[in-house]
Amino acid sequence: MSVHDADSRSQPLRGENLPKKQASPISKLAGIINAAAAAKGNGRRLDMGGHTALARLDPDAEFRPHQLAALCRALIDAGLNPDETWLLETWRRWALIAHGMALAGHDHSQPLGQQLSAAGVSEARVTRLLTARDDAFRQLVPRLLRLLASKRQAPNWFDLGDLIRSEGRDEKTAERIRLKIAAGFFSAEAKK
């Protein structure tokens, strides 16, 4: 997958239109990072040290060589093709996703909004996440992920990853995702 596939506005943000045998990059990346976390390795190149490097990575800071190496290995194994044509913003978005997966894991069994409710995330925190833009949004995501990890609640990266990839780039898609997260959260809260 090229940079254009990874960050193009005309491409679907998830694997809905991919052939059934081909998993989405989010699915593959989650599998690679989860396998490394379980110290099983993934049959390729990301090991526990790579997982640790991703967990310690600051997506908005300068990448350290071992963190960049771990990120590249994971992205390549997930079917993405990071190269010199990738914009810095593309690197930052995928670094935030990989960092988040290393911190909190991935669970696609429920929508993100329901997961936030199940973890006891406050309405104020969810509202801040859904109304934040640009740098404020990027700063809130790792905090939220650490909170979810402390509650042993892995987020749904199909929802959160799509939001990270579209926020500030494709606001129509980002707003659709925000509304989906809000609907799931407030619906689950009302059932409590």
Buried (B, 14 or more C-beta within 10 A) or exposed (E): BEBBBBBEEEEEBBBEEBEEEEBBBBBBBBBBBBBBBEEEBBEBBBBEEBBBBBBBBEBEEEBEEBBBBBBBBBBBBBBBBBEEEBEEEBBBBBBBBBBBBBBBBBBBEBBBBBBBBBBEBEEEBBEBBBEBEEEEBBEBBBEBBEBBBEBEBBBBBBBBBBBBBBBBBBEEBBBBBBEBBBEBBBEBBEEE
